[in-house]
Amino acid sequence: MIAIQQGGGAPDLTPDLRSRLHQDLVRWHVETVIVGPMYNQAQMLIFFERLLGRAPQAVEGVLVWWETGST
């Protein structure tokens, strides 16, 4: 995420990498991911859409993925 925020592109998520990142979210008890206005926002959205396997919900100027541990 830091590399994306610094201007990098969304990484290719192999099945193994996607699984490891998802396990991190579960271990950290992340239930909601929010992406607000930011530099390189489009790439961050691509990253989370690929990771979570679905599009976010637009809520009052931010994009939200709810119940991330259940995806």
mmCIF file as Biopython writes it, N, C-alpha, C and O atoms, coordinates in Angstrom:
data_model
#
loop_
_atom_site.group_PDB
_atom_site.id
_atom_site.type_symbol
_atom_site.label_atom_id
_atom_site.label_alt_id
_atom_site.label_comp_id
_atom_site.label_asym_id
_atom_site.label_entity_id
_atom_site.label_seq_id
_atom_site.pdbx_PDB_ins_code
_atom_site.Cartn_x
_atom_site.Cartn_y
_atom_site.Cartn_z
_atom_site.occupancy
_atom_site.B_iso_or_equiv
_atom_site.auth_seq_id
_atom_site.auth_asym_id
_atom_site.pdbx_PDB_model_num
ATOM 1   N N  . MET A ? 1  ? 0.824   -1.185  0.000  1.0 0.0 1  A 1 
ATOM 2   C CA . MET A ? 1  ? 0.000   0.000   0.000  1.0 0.0 1  A 1 
ATOM 3   C C  . MET A ? 1  ? 0.872   1.254   0.000  1.0 0.0 1  A 1 
ATOM 4   O O  . MET A ? 1  ? 0.528   2.252   -0.634 1.0 0.0 1  A 1 
ATOM 5   N N  . ILE A ? 2  ? 1.984   1.204   0.702  1.0 0.0 2  A 1 
ATOM 6   C CA . ILE A ? 2  ? 2.879   2.364   0.716  1.0 0.0 2  A 1 
ATOM 7   C C  . ILE A ? 2  ? 3.425   2.628   -0.681 1.0 0.0 2  A 1 
ATOM 8   O O  . ILE A ? 2  ? 3.471   3.777   -1.122 1.0 0.0 2  A 1 
ATOM 9   N N  . ALA A ? 3  ? 3.840   1.574   -1.380 1.0 0.0 3  A 1 
ATOM 10  C CA . ALA A ? 3  ? 4.371   1.746   -2.735 1.0 0.0 3  A 1 
ATOM 11  C C  . ALA A ? 3  ? 3.314   2.338   -3.664 1.0 0.0 3  A 1 
ATOM 12  O O  . ALA A ? 3  ? 3.630   3.180   -4.505 1.0 0.0 3  A 1 
ATOM 13  N N  . ILE A ? 4  ? 2.074   1.909   -3.518 1.0 0.0 4  A 1 
ATOM 14  C CA . ILE A ? 4  ? 0.996   2.465   -4.336 1.0 0.0 4  A 1 
ATOM 15  C C  . ILE A ? 4  ? 0.803   3.934   -4.001 1.0 0.0 4  A 1 
ATOM 16  O O  . ILE A ? 4  ? 0.678   4.767   -4.900 1.0 0.0 4  A 1 
ATOM 17  N N  . GLN A ? 5  ? 0.778   4.252   -2.731 1.0 0.0 5  A 1 
ATOM 18  C CA . GLN A ? 5  ? 0.561   5.639   -2.316 1.0 0.0 5  A 1 
ATOM 19  C C  . GLN A ? 5  ? 1.700   6.542   -2.787 1.0 0.0 5  A 1 
ATOM 20  O O  . GLN A ? 5  ? 1.512   7.744   -2.977 1.0 0.0 5  A 1 
ATOM 21  N N  . GLN A ? 6  ? 2.868   5.960   -2.971 1.0 0.0 6  A 1 
ATOM 22  C CA . GLN A ? 6  ? 4.016   6.741   -3.448 1.0 0.0 6  A 1 
ATOM 23  C C  . GLN A ? 6  ? 4.089   6.797   -4.968 1.0 0.0 6  A 1 
ATOM 24  O O  . GLN A ? 6  ? 5.053   7.329   -5.518 1.0 0.0 6  A 1 
ATOM 25  N N  . GLY A ? 7  ? 3.078   6.255   -5.658 1.0 0.0 7  A 1 
ATOM 26  C CA . GLY A ? 7  ? 3.009   6.388   -7.099 1.0 0.0 7  A 1 
ATOM 27  C C  . GLY A ? 7  ? 3.148   5.100   -7.874 1.0 0.0 7  A 1 
ATOM 28  O O  . GLY A ? 7  ? 3.074   5.114   -9.103 1.0 0.0 7  A 1 
ATOM 29  N N  . GLY A ? 8  ? 3.348   3.980   -7.192 1.0 0.0 8  A 1 
ATOM 30  C CA . GLY A ? 8  ? 3.472   2.695   -7.877 1.0 0.0 8  A 1 
ATOM 31  C C  . GLY A ? 8  ? 2.121   2.164   -8.317 1.0 0.0 8  A 1 
ATOM 32  O O  . GLY A ? 8  ? 1.069   2.657   -7.912 1.0 0.0 8  A 1 
ATOM 33  N N  . GLY A ? 9  ? 2.183   1.149   -9.154 1.0 0.0 9  A 1 
ATOM 34  C CA . GLY A ? 9  ? 0.960   0.512   -9.612 1.0 0.0 9  A 1 
ATOM 35  C C  . GLY A ? 9  ? 0.516   -0.585  -8.661 1.0 0.0 9  A 1 
ATOM 36  O O  . GLY A ? 9  ? 1.282   -1.039  -7.811 1.0 0.0 9  A 1 
ATOM 37  N N  . ALA A ? 10 ? -0.718  -0.998  -8.816 1.0 0.0 10 A 1 
ATOM 38  C CA . ALA A ? 10 ? -1.242  -2.112  -8.026 1.0 0.0 10 A 1 
ATOM 39  C C  . ALA A ? 10 ? -0.486  -3.371  -8.427 1.0 0.0 10 A 1 
ATOM 40  O O  . ALA A ? 10 ? -0.344  -3.637  -9.620 1.0 0.0 10 A 1 
ATOM 41  N N  . PRO A ? 11 ? 0.003   -4.151  -7.471 1.0 0.0 11 A 1 
ATOM 42  C CA . PRO A ? 11 ? 0.768   -5.346  -7.817 1.0 0.0 11 A 1 
ATOM 43  C C  . PRO A ? 11 ? -0.128  -6.440  -8.375 1.0 0.0 11 A 1 
ATOM 44  O O  . PRO A ? 11 ? -1.330  -6.478  -8.114 1.0 0.0 11 A 1 
ATOM 45  N N  . ASP A ? 12 ? 0.484   -7.324  -9.146 1.0 0.0 12 A 1 
ATOM 46  C CA . ASP A ? 12 ? -0.236  -8.521  -9.581 1.0 0.0 12 A 1 
ATOM 47  C C  . ASP A ? 12 ? -0.402  -9.410  -8.357 1.0 0.0 12 A 1 
ATOM 48  O O  . ASP A ? 12 ? 0.571   -9.701  -7.662 1.0 0.0 12 A 1 
ATOM 49  N N  . LEU A ? 13 ? -1.608  -9.833  -8.095 1.0 0.0 13 A 1 
ATOM 50  C CA . LEU A ? 13 ? -1.865  -10.676 -6.935 1.0 0.0 13 A 1 
ATOM 51  C C  . LEU A ? 13 ? -1.951  -12.132 -7.375 1.0 0.0 13 A 1 
ATOM 52  O O  . LEU A ? 13 ? -2.963  -12.573 -7.918 1.0 0.0 13 A 1 
ATOM 53  N N  . THR A ? 14 ? -0.882  -12.860 -7.132 1.0 0.0 14 A 1 
ATOM 54  C CA . THR A ? 14 ? -0.920  -14.287 -7.375 1.0 0.0 14 A 1 
ATOM 55  C C  . THR A ? 14 ? -1.873  -14.897 -6.356 1.0 0.0 14 A 1 
ATOM 56  O O  . THR A ? 14 ? -2.157  -14.264 -5.339 1.0 0.0 14 A 1 
ATOM 57  N N  . PRO A ? 15 ? -2.371  -16.089 -6.591 1.0 0.0 15 A 1 
ATOM 58  C CA . PRO A ? 15 ? -3.243  -16.708 -5.587 1.0 0.0 15 A 1 
ATOM 59  C C  . PRO A ? 15 ? -2.571  -16.803 -4.208 1.0 0.0 15 A 1 
ATOM 60  O O  . PRO A ? 15 ? -3.226  -16.613 -3.183 1.0 0.0 15 A 1 
ATOM 61  N N  . ASP A ? 16 ? -1.263  -17.098 -4.188 1.0 0.0 16 A 1 
ATOM 62  C CA . ASP A ? 16 ? -0.553  -17.200 -2.909 1.0 0.0 16 A 1 
ATOM 63  C C  . ASP A ? 16 ? -0.471  -15.854 -2.200 1.0 0.0 16 A 1 
ATOM 64  O O  . ASP A ? 16 ? -0.741  -15.760 -1.002 1.0 0.0 16 A 1 
ATOM 65  N N  . LEU A ? 17 ? -0.094  -14.798 -2.949 1.0 0.0 17 A 1 
ATOM 66  C CA . LEU A ? 17 ? 0.002   -13.472 -2.339 1.0 0.0 17 A 1 
ATOM 67  C C  . LEU A ? 17 ? -1.366  -13.000 -1.868 1.0 0.0 17 A 1 
ATOM 68  O O  . LEU A ? 17 ? -1.487  -12.465 -0.766 1.0 0.0 17 A 1 
ATOM 69  N N  . ARG A ? 18 ? -2.383  -13.187 -2.672 1.0 0.0 18 A 1 
ATOM 70  C CA . ARG A ? 18 ? -3.738  -12.789 -2.286 1.0 0.0 18 A 1 
ATOM 71  C C  . ARG A ? 18 ? -4.151  -13.495 -1.000 1.0 0.0 18 A 1 
ATOM 72  O O  . ARG A ? 18 ? -4.731  -12.874 -0.109 1.0 0.0 18 A 1 
ATOM 73  N N  . SER A ? 19 ? -3.856  -14.777 -0.899 1.0 0.0 19 A 1 
ATOM 74  C CA . SER A ? 19 ? -4.193  -15.548 0.297  1.0 0.0 19 A 1 
ATOM 75  C C  . SER A ? 19 ? -3.447  -15.014 1.522  1.0 0.0 19 A 1 
ATOM 76  O O  . SER A ? 19 ? -4.037  -14.854 2.591  1.0 0.0 19 A 1 
ATOM 77  N N  . ARG A ? 20 ? -2.160  -14.742 1.365  1.0 0.0 20 A 1 
ATOM 78  C CA . ARG A ? 20 ? -1.377  -14.231 2.506  1.0 0.0 20 A 1 
ATOM 79  C C  . ARG A ? 20 ? -1.872  -12.859 2.958  1.0 0.0 20 A 1 
ATOM 80  O O  . ARG A ? 20 ? -1.973  -12.599 4.157  1.0 0.0 20 A 1 
ATOM 81  N N  . LEU A ? 21 ? -2.178  -11.987 2.008  1.0 0.0 21 A 1 
ATOM 82  C CA . LEU A ? 21 ? -2.687  -10.660 2.376  1.0 0.0 21 A 1 
ATOM 83  C C  . LEU A ? 21 ? -4.055  -10.762 3.050  1.0 0.0 21 A 1 
ATOM 84  O O  . LEU A ? 21 ? -4.326  -10.056 4.022  1.0 0.0 21 A 1 
ATOM 85  N N  . HIS A ? 22 ? -4.903  -11.629 2.540  1.0 0.0 22 A 1 
ATOM 86  C CA . HIS A ? 22 ? -6.215  -11.813 3.159  1.0 0.0 22 A 1 
ATOM 87  C C  . HIS A ? 22 ? -6.059  -12.364 4.580  1.0 0.0 22 A 1 
ATOM 88  O O  . HIS A ? 22 ? -6.767  -11.939 5.492  1.0 0.0 22 A 1 
ATOM 89  N N  . GLN A ? 23 ? -5.135  -13.305 4.765  1.0 0.0 23 A 1 
ATOM 90  C CA . GLN A ? 23 ? -4.881  -13.834 6.109  1.0 0.0 23 A 1 
ATOM 91  C C  . GLN A ? 23 ? -4.411  -12.736 7.057  1.0 0.0 23 A 1 
ATOM 92  O O  . GLN A ? 23 ? -4.773  -12.733 8.233  1.0 0.0 23 A 1 
ATOM 93  N N  . ASP A ? 24 ? -3.601  -11.796 6.546  1.0 0.0 24 A 1 
ATOM 94  C CA . ASP A ? 24 ? -3.189  -10.654 7.369  1.0 0.0 24 A 1 
ATOM 95  C C  . ASP A ? 24 ? -4.402  -9.847  7.819  1.0 0.0 24 A 1 
ATOM 96  O O  . ASP A ? 24 ? -4.504  -9.481  8.990  1.0 0.0 24 A 1 
ATOM 97  N N  . LEU A ? 25 ? -5.321  -9.566  6.895  1.0 0.0 25 A 1 
ATOM 98  C CA . LEU A ? 25 ? -6.517  -8.804  7.266  1.0 0.0 25 A 1 
ATOM 99  C C  . LEU A ? 25 ? -7.324  -9.525  8.340  1.0 0.0 25 A 1 
ATOM 100 O O  . LEU A ? 25 ? -7.822  -8.895  9.274  1.0 0.0 25 A 1 
ATOM 101 N N  . VAL A ? 26 ? -7.453  -10.827 8.211  1.0 0.0 26 A 1 
ATOM 102 C CA . VAL A ? 26 ? -8.188  -11.610 9.208  1.0 0.0 26 A 1 
ATOM 103 C C  . VAL A ? 26 ? -7.455  -11.581 10.545 1.0 0.0 26 A 1 
ATOM 104 O O  . VAL A ? 26 ? -8.072  -11.357 11.586 1.0 0.0 26 A 1 
ATOM 105 N N  . ARG A ? 27 ? -6.148  -11.804 10.522 1.0 0.0 27 A 1 
ATOM 106 C CA . ARG A ? 27 ? -5.359  -11.813 11.764 1.0 0.0 27 A 1 
ATOM 107 C C  . ARG A ? 27 ? -5.408  -10.464 12.482 1.0 0.0 27 A 1 
ATOM 108 O O  . ARG A ? 27 ? -5.419  -10.407 13.712 1.0 0.0 27 A 1 
ATOM 109 N N  . TRP A ? 28 ? -5.437  -9.385  11.708 1.0 0.0 28 A 1 
ATOM 110 C CA . TRP A ? 28 ? -5.481  -8.035  12.283 1.0 0.0 28 A 1 
ATOM 111 C C  . TRP A ? 28 ? -6.900  -7.589  12.599 1.0 0.0 28 A 1 
ATOM 112 O O  . TRP A ? 28 ? -7.109  -6.459  13.040 1.0 0.0 28 A 1 
ATOM 113 N N  . HIS A ? 29 ? -7.881  -8.466  12.377 1.0 0.0 29 A 1 
ATOM 114 C CA . HIS A ? 29 ? -9.297  -8.184  12.655 1.0 0.0 29 A 1 
ATOM 115 C C  . HIS A ? 29 ? -9.810  -6.973  11.873 1.0 0.0 29 A 1 
ATOM 116 O O  . HIS A ? 29 ? -10.625 -6.199  12.375 1.0 0.0 29 A 1 
ATOM 117 N N  . VAL A ? 30 ? -9.327  -6.822  10.648 1.0 0.0 30 A 1 
ATOM 118 C CA . VAL A ? 30 ? -9.799  -5.742  9.779  1.0 0.0 30 A 1 
ATOM 119 C C  . VAL A ? 30 ? -11.171 -6.136  9.257  1.0 0.0 30 A 1 
ATOM 120 O O  . VAL A ? 30 ? -11.321 -7.169  8.605  1.0 0.0 30 A 1 
ATOM 121 N N  . GLU A ? 31 ? -12.156 -5.326  9.539  1.0 0.0 31 A 1 
ATOM 122 C CA . GLU A ? 31 ? -13.519 -5.600  9.093  1.0 0.0 31 A 1 
ATOM 123 C C  . GLU A ? 31 ? -13.972 -4.633  8.014  1.0 0.0 31 A 1 
ATOM 124 O O  . GLU A ? 31 ? -14.897 -4.933  7.258  1.0 0.0 31 A 1 
ATOM 125 N N  . THR A ? 32 ? -13.330 -3.476  7.937  1.0 0.0 32 A 1 
ATOM 126 C CA . THR A ? 32 ? -13.725 -2.454  6.982  1.0 0.0 32 A 1 
ATOM 127 C C  . THR A ? 32 ? -12.474 -1.812  6.397  1.0 0.0 32 A 1 
ATOM 128 O O  . THR A ? 32 ? -11.542 -1.477  7.128  1.0 0.0 32 A 1 
ATOM 129 N N  . VAL A ? 33 ? -12.454 -1.642  5.080  1.0 0.0 33 A 1 
ATOM 130 C CA . VAL A ? 33 ? -11.370 -0.934  4.405  1.0 0.0 33 A 1 
ATOM 131 C C  . VAL A ? 33 ? -11.976 0.324   3.792  1.0 0.0 33 A 1 
ATOM 132 O O  . VAL A ? 33 ? -13.010 0.264   3.126  1.0 0.0 33 A 1 
ATOM 133 N N  . ILE A ? 34 ? -11.329 1.454   4.021  1.0 0.0 34 A 1 
ATOM 134 C CA . ILE A ? 34 ? -11.806 2.736   3.503  1.0 0.0 34 A 1 
ATOM 135 C C  . ILE A ? 34 ? -10.697 3.368   2.679  1.0 0.0 34 A 1 
ATOM 136 O O  . ILE A ? 34 ? -9.560  3.484   3.137  1.0 0.0 34 A 1 
ATOM 137 N N  . VAL A ? 35 ? -11.031 3.773   1.467  1.0 0.0 35 A 1 
ATOM 138 C CA . VAL A ? 35 ? -10.101 4.519   0.629  1.0 0.0 35 A 1 
ATOM 139 C C  . VAL A ? 35 ? -10.746 5.863   0.351  1.0 0.0 35 A 1 
ATOM 140 O O  . VAL A ? 35 ? -11.811 5.947   -0.261 1.0 0.0 35 A 1 
ATOM 141 N N  . GLY A ? 36 ? -10.087 6.902   0.809  1.0 0.0 36 A 1 
ATOM 142 C CA . GLY A ? 36 ? -10.587 8.252   0.597  1.0 0.0 36 A 1 
ATOM 143 C C  . GLY A ? 36 ? -9.771  8.951   -0.467 1.0 0.0 36 A 1 
ATOM 144 O O  . GLY A ? 36 ? -8.879  8.352   -1.069 1.0 0.0 36 A 1 
ATOM 145 N N  . PRO A ? 37 ? -10.069 10.201  -0.699 1.0 0.0 37 A 1 
ATOM 146 C CA . PRO A ? 37 ? -9.297  10.963  -1.668 1.0 0.0 37 A 1 
ATOM 147 C C  . PRO A ? 37 ? -7.811  10.915  -1.299 1.0 0.0 37 A 1 
ATOM 148 O O  . PRO A ? 37 ? -7.428  11.211  -0.167 1.0 0.0 37 A 1 
ATOM 149 N N  . MET A ? 38 ? -6.988  10.538  -2.276 1.0 0.0 38 A 1 
ATOM 150 C CA . MET A ? 38 ? -5.559  10.409  -2.015 1.0 0.0 38 A 1 
ATOM 151 C C  . MET A ? 38 ? -4.809  10.413  -3.331 1.0 0.0 38 A 1 
ATOM 152 O O  . MET A ? 38 ? -5.400  10.223  -4.393 1.0 0.0 38 A 1 
ATOM 153 N N  . TYR A ? 39 ? -3.521  10.628  -3.259 1.0 0.0 39 A 1 
ATOM 154 C CA . TYR A ? 39 ? -2.662  10.504  -4.426 1.0 0.0 39 A 1 
ATOM 155 C C  . TYR A ? 39 ? -2.704  9.055   -4.902 1.0 0.0 39 A 1 
ATOM 156 O O  . TYR A ? 39 ? -2.632  8.139   -4.082 1.0 0.0 39 A 1 
ATOM 157 N N  . ASN A ? 40 ? -2.817  8.833   -6.186 1.0 0.0 40 A 1 
ATOM 158 C CA . ASN A ? 40 ? -2.815  7.505   -6.804 1.0 0.0 40 A 1 
ATOM 159 C C  . ASN A ? 40 ? -4.000  6.645   -6.353 1.0 0.0 40 A 1 
ATOM 160 O O  . ASN A ? 40 ? -3.892  5.422   -6.261 1.0 0.0 40 A 1 
ATOM 161 N N  . GLN A ? 41 ? -5.103  7.284   -6.080 1.0 0.0 41 A 1 
ATOM 162 C CA . GLN A ? 41 ? -6.296  6.595   -5.581 1.0 0.0 41 A 1 
ATOM 163 C C  . GLN A ? 41 ? -6.762  5.495   -6.529 1.0 0.0 41 A 1 
ATOM 164 O O  . GLN A ? 41 ? -7.192  4.435   -6.073 1.0 0.0 41 A 1 
ATOM 165 N N  . ALA A ? 42 ? -6.685  5.722   -7.823 1.0 0.0 42 A 1 
ATOM 166 C CA . ALA A ? 42 ? -7.171  4.723   -8.772 1.0 0.0 42 A 1 
ATOM 167 C C  . ALA A ? 42 ? -6.430  3.405   -8.619 1.0 0.0 42 A 1 
ATOM 168 O O  . ALA A ? 42 ? -7.046  2.341   -8.679 1.0 0.0 42 A 1 
ATOM 169 N N  . GLN A ? 43 ? -5.118  3.458   -8.423 1.0 0.0 43 A 1 
ATOM 170 C CA . GLN A ? 43 ? -4.335  2.227   -8.251 1.0 0.0 43 A 1 
ATOM 171 C C  . GLN A ? 43 ? -4.651  1.545   -6.915 1.0 0.0 43 A 1 
ATOM 172 O O  . GLN A ? 43 ? -4.670  0.318   -6.827 1.0 0.0 43 A 1 
ATOM 173 N N  . MET A ? 44 ? -4.899  2.350   -5.882 1.0 0.0 44 A 1 
ATOM 174 C CA . MET A ? 44 ? -5.264  1.761   -4.583 1.0 0.0 44 A 1 
ATOM 175 C C  . MET A ? 44 ? -6.607  1.041   -4.691 1.0 0.0 44 A 1 
ATOM 176 O O  . MET A ? 44 ? -6.788  -0.028  -4.108 1.0 0.0 44 A 1 
ATOM 177 N N  . LEU A ? 45 ? -7.533  1.615   -5.427 1.0 0.0 45 A 1 
ATOM 178 C CA . LEU A ? 45 ? -8.828  0.959   -5.630 1.0 0.0 45 A 1 
ATOM 179 C C  . LEU A ? 45 ? -8.668  -0.348  -6.396 1.0 0.0 45 A 1 
ATOM 180 O O  . LEU A ? 45 ? -9.304  -1.347  -6.059 1.0 0.0 45 A 1 
ATOM 181 N N  . ILE A ? 46 ? -7.827  -0.347  -7.419 1.0 0.0 46 A 1 
ATOM 182 C CA . ILE A ? 46 ? -7.571  -1.582  -8.161 1.0 0.0 46 A 1 
ATOM 183 C C  . ILE A ? 46 ? -7.004  -2.645  -7.227 1.0 0.0 46 A 1 
ATOM 184 O O  . ILE A ? 46 ? -7.430  -3.799  -7.266 1.0 0.0 46 A 1 
ATOM 185 N N  . PHE A ? 47 ? -6.053  -2.262  -6.396 1.0 0.0 47 A 1 
ATOM 186 C CA . PHE A ? 47 ? -5.440  -3.205  -5.455 1.0 0.0 47 A 1 
ATOM 187 C C  . PHE A ? 47 ? -6.485  -3.843  -4.548 1.0 0.0 47 A 1 
ATOM 188 O O  . PHE A ? 47 ? -6.535  -5.067  -4.424 1.0 0.0 47 A 1 
ATOM 189 N N  . PHE A ? 48 ? -7.317  -3.024  -3.915 1.0 0.0 48 A 1 
ATOM 190 C CA . PHE A ? 48 ? -8.299  -3.583  -2.982 1.0 0.0 48 A 1 
ATOM 191 C C  . PHE A ? 48 ? -9.415  -4.342  -3.705 1.0 0.0 48 A 1 
ATOM 192 O O  . PHE A ? 48 ? -9.928  -5.326  -3.171 1.0 0.0 48 A 1 
ATOM 193 N N  . GLU A ? 49 ? -9.794  -3.913  -4.888 1.0 0.0 49 A 1 
ATOM 194 C CA . GLU A ? 49 ? -10.791 -4.678  -5.646 1.0 0.0 49 A 1 
ATOM 195 C C  . GLU A ? 49 ? -10.258 -6.063  -5.986 1.0 0.0 49 A 1 
ATOM 196 O O  . GLU A ? 49 ? -10.985 -7.052  -5.895 1.0 0.0 49 A 1 
ATOM 197 N N  . ARG A ? 50 ? -8.991  -6.134  -6.376 1.0 0.0 50 A 1 
ATOM 198 C CA . ARG A ? 50 ? -8.380  -7.441  -6.664 1.0 0.0 50 A 1 
ATOM 199 C C  . ARG A ? 50 ? -8.245  -8.271  -5.392 1.0 0.0 50 A 1 
ATOM 200 O O  . ARG A ? 50 ? -8.544  -9.465  -5.389 1.0 0.0 50 A 1 
ATOM 201 N N  . LEU A ? 51 ? -7.798  -7.643  -4.322 1.0 0.0 51 A 1 
ATOM 202 C CA . LEU A ? 51 ? -7.590  -8.367  -3.069 1.0 0.0 51 A 1 
ATOM 203 C C  . LEU A ? 51 ? -8.897  -8.889  -2.491 1.0 0.0 51 A 1 
ATOM 204 O O  . LEU A ? 51 ? -8.981  -10.043 -2.070 1.0 0.0 51 A 1 
ATOM 205 N N  . LEU A ? 52 ? -9.911  -8.041  -2.474 1.0 0.0 52 A 1 
ATOM 206 C CA . LEU A ? 52 ? -11.169 -8.405  -1.822 1.0 0.0 52 A 1 
ATOM 207 C C  . LEU A ? 52 ? -12.179 -9.042  -2.778 1.0 0.0 52 A 1 
ATOM 208 O O  . LEU A ? 52 ? -13.197 -9.580  -2.340 1.0 0.0 52 A 1 
ATOM 209 N N  . GLY A ? 53 ? -11.904 -8.984  -4.061 1.0 0.0 53 A 1 
ATOM 210 C CA . GLY A ? 53 ? -12.742 -9.665  -5.032 1.0 0.0 53 A 1 
ATOM 211 C C  . GLY A ? 53 ? -14.081 -9.017  -5.307 1.0 0.0 53 A 1 
ATOM 212 O O  . GLY A ? 53 ? -15.008 -9.670  -5.787 1.0 0.0 53 A 1 
ATOM 213 N N  . ARG A ? 54 ? -14.184 -7.742  -5.007 1.0 0.0 54 A 1 
ATOM 214 C CA . ARG A ? 54 ? -15.451 -7.045  -5.252 1.0 0.0 54 A 1 
ATOM 215 C C  . ARG A ? 54 ? -15.223 -5.537  -5.247 1.0 0.0 54 A 1 
ATOM 216 O O  . ARG A ? 54 ? -14.206 -5.046  -4.758 1.0 0.0 54 A 1 
ATOM 217 N N  . ALA A ? 55 ? -16.178 -4.827  -5.794 1.0 0.0 55 A 1 
ATOM 218 C CA . ALA A ? 55 ? -16.108 -3.365  -5.845 1.0 0.0 55 A 1 
ATOM 219 C C  . ALA A ? 55 ? -16.505 -2.778  -4.487 1.0 0.0 55 A 1 
ATOM 220 O O  . ALA A ? 55 ? -17.235 -3.406  -3.720 1.0 0.0 55 A 1 
ATOM 221 N N  . PRO A ? 56 ? -16.020 -1.575  -4.203 1.0 0.0 56 A 1 
ATOM 222 C CA . PRO A ? 56 ? -16.403 -0.914  -2.953 1.0 0.0 56 A 1 
ATOM 223 C C  . PRO A ? 56 ? -17.762 -0.247  -3.069 1.0 0.0 56 A 1 
ATOM 224 O O  . PRO A ? 56 ? -18.343 -0.153  -4.150 1.0 0.0 56 A 1 
ATOM 225 N N  . GLN A ? 57 ? -18.248 0.207   -1.938 1.0 0.0 57 A 1 
ATOM 226 C CA . GLN A ? 57 ? -19.481 0.998   -1.879 1.0 0.0 57 A 1 
ATOM 227 C C  . GLN A ? 57 ? -19.081 2.451   -1.660 1.0 0.0 57 A 1 
ATOM 228 O O  . GLN A ? 57 ? -18.264 2.743   -0.788 1.0 0.0 57 A 1 
ATOM 229 N N  . ALA A ? 58 ? -19.642 3.352   -2.433 1.0 0.0 58 A 1 
ATOM 230 C CA . ALA A ? 58 ? -19.382 4.789   -2.261 1.0 0.0 58 A 1 
ATOM 231 C C  . ALA A ? 58 ? -20.236 5.304   -1.112 1.0 0.0 58 A 1 
ATOM 232 O O  . ALA A ? 58 ? -21.456 5.144   -1.106 1.0 0.0 58 A 1 
ATOM 233 N N  . VAL A ? 59 ? -19.569 5.928   -0.132 1.0 0.0 59 A 1 
ATOM 234 C CA . VAL A ? 59 ? -20.261 6.453   1.042  1.0 0.0 59 A 1 
ATOM 235 C C  . VAL A ? 59 ? -19.671 7.818   1.380  1.0 0.0 59 A 1 
ATOM 236 O O  . VAL A ? 59 ? -18.538 7.913   1.852  1.0 0.0 59 A 1 
ATOM 237 N N  . GLU A ? 60 ? -20.442 8.866   1.138  1.0 0.0 60 A 1 
ATOM 238 C CA . GLU A ? 60 ? -20.076 10.226  1.537  1.0 0.0 60 A 1 
ATOM 239 C C  . GLU A ? 60 ? -18.649 10.606  1.164  1.0 0.0 60 A 1 
ATOM 240 O O  . GLU A ? 60 ? -17.906 11.111  2.004  1.0 0.0 60 A 1 
ATOM 241 N N  . GLY A ? 61 ? -18.259 10.370  -0.080 1.0 0.0 61 A 1 
ATOM 242 C CA . GLY A ? 61 ? -16.972 10.814  -0.582 1.0 0.0 61 A 1 
ATOM 243 C C  . GLY A ? 61 ? -15.813 9.847   -0.393 1.0 0.0 61 A 1 
ATOM 244 O O  . GLY A ? 61 ? -14.689 10.152  -0.792 1.0 0.0 61 A 1 
ATOM 245 N N  . VAL A ? 62 ? -16.062 8.688   0.207  1.0 0.0 62 A 1 
ATOM 246 C CA . VAL A ? 62 ? -15.030 7.668   0.334  1.0 0.0 62 A 1 
ATOM 247 C C  . VAL A ? 62 ? -15.558 6.363   -0.244 1.0 0.0 62 A 1 
ATOM 248 O O  . VAL A ? 62 ? -16.756 6.229   -0.492 1.0 0.0 62 A 1 
ATOM 249 N N  . LEU A ? 63 ? -14.679 5.417   -0.454 1.0 0.0 63 A 1 
ATOM 250 C CA . LEU A ? 63 ? -15.059 4.103   -0.965 1.0 0.0 63 A 1 
ATOM 251 C C  . LEU A ? 63 ? -14.791 3.080   0.128  1.0 0.0 63 A 1 
ATOM 252 O O  . LEU A ? 63 ? -13.722 3.069   0.737  1.0 0.0 63 A 1 
ATOM 253 N N  . VAL A ? 64 ? -15.776 2.219   0.369  1.0 0.0 64 A 1 
ATOM 254 C CA . VAL A ? 64 ? -15.732 1.335   1.533  1.0 0.0 64 A 1 
ATOM 255 C C  . VAL A ? 64 ? -15.992 -0.111  1.132  1.0 0.0 64 A 1 
ATOM 256 O O  . VAL A ? 64 ? -16.878 -0.405  0.329  1.0 0.0 64 A 1 
ATOM 257 N N  . TRP A ? 65 ? -15.205 -0.994  1.704  1.0 0.0 65 A 1 
ATOM 258 C CA . TRP A ? 65 ? -15.464 -2.433  1.641  1.0 0.0 65 A 1 
ATOM 259 C C  . TRP A ? 65 ? -15.826 -2.857  3.051  1.0 0.0 65 A 1 
ATOM 260 O O  . TRP A ? 65 ? -15.015 -2.730  3.968  1.0 0.0 65 A 1 
ATOM 261 N N  . TRP A ? 66 ? -17.028 -3.355  3.228  1.0 0.0 66 A 1 
ATOM 262 C CA . TRP A ? 66 ? -17.513 -3.810  4.529  1.0 0.0 66 A 1 
ATOM 263 C C  . TRP A ? 66 ? -17.235 -5.309  4.678  1.0 0.0 66 A 1 
ATOM 264 O O  . TRP A ? 66 ? -17.126 -6.026  3.683  1.0 0.0 66 A 1 
ATOM 265 N N  . GLU A ? 67 ? -17.123 -5.767  5.898  1.0 0.0 67 A 1 
ATOM 266 C CA . GLU A ? 67 ? -16.998 -7.202  6.211  1.0 0.0 67 A 1 
ATOM 267 C C  . GLU A ? 67 ? -15.896 -7.856  5.392  1.0 0.0 67 A 1 
ATOM 268 O O  . GLU A ? 67 ? -16.129 -8.843  4.696  1.0 0.0 67 A 1 
ATOM 269 N N  . THR A ? 68 ? -14.696 -7.300  5.480  1.0 0.0 68 A 1 
ATOM 270 C CA . THR A ? 68 ? -13.583 -7.822  4.685  1.0 0.0 68 A 1 
ATOM 271 C C  . THR A ? 68 ? -13.113 -9.191  5.143  1.0 0.0 68 A 1 
ATOM 272 O O  . THR A ? 68 ? -12.538 -9.930  4.344  1.0 0.0 68 A 1 
ATOM 273 N N  . GLY A ? 69 ? -13.331 -9.549  6.375  1.0 0.0 69 A 1 
ATOM 274 C CA . GLY A ? 69 ? -12.909 -10.853 6.860  1.0 0.0 69 A 1 
ATOM 275 C C  . GLY A ? 69 ? -13.728 -11.993 6.336  1.0 0.0 69 A 1 
ATOM 276 O O  . GLY A ? 69 ? -13.333 -13.152 6.469  1.0 0.0 69 A 1 
ATOM 277 N N  . SER A ? 70 ? -14.883 -11.688 5.732  1.0 0.0 70 A 1 
ATOM 278 C CA . SER A ? 70 ? -15.760 -12.749 5.260  1.0 0.0 70 A 1 
ATOM 279 C C  . SER A ? 70 ? -15.667 -12.948 3.754  1.0 0.0 70 A 1 
ATOM 280 O O  . SER A ? 70 ? -16.433 -13.728 3.188  1.0 0.0 70 A 1 
ATOM 281 N N  . THR A ? 71 ? -14.721 -12.240 3.084  1.0 0.0 71 A 1 
ATOM 282 C CA . THR A ? 71 ? -14.605 -12.396 1.628  1.0 0.0 71 A 1 
ATOM 283 C C  . THR A ? 71 ? -13.710 -13.541 1.265  1.0 0.0 71 A 1 
ATOM 284 O O  . THR A ? 71 ? -13.503 -13.811 0.082  1.0 0.0 71 A 1 
#
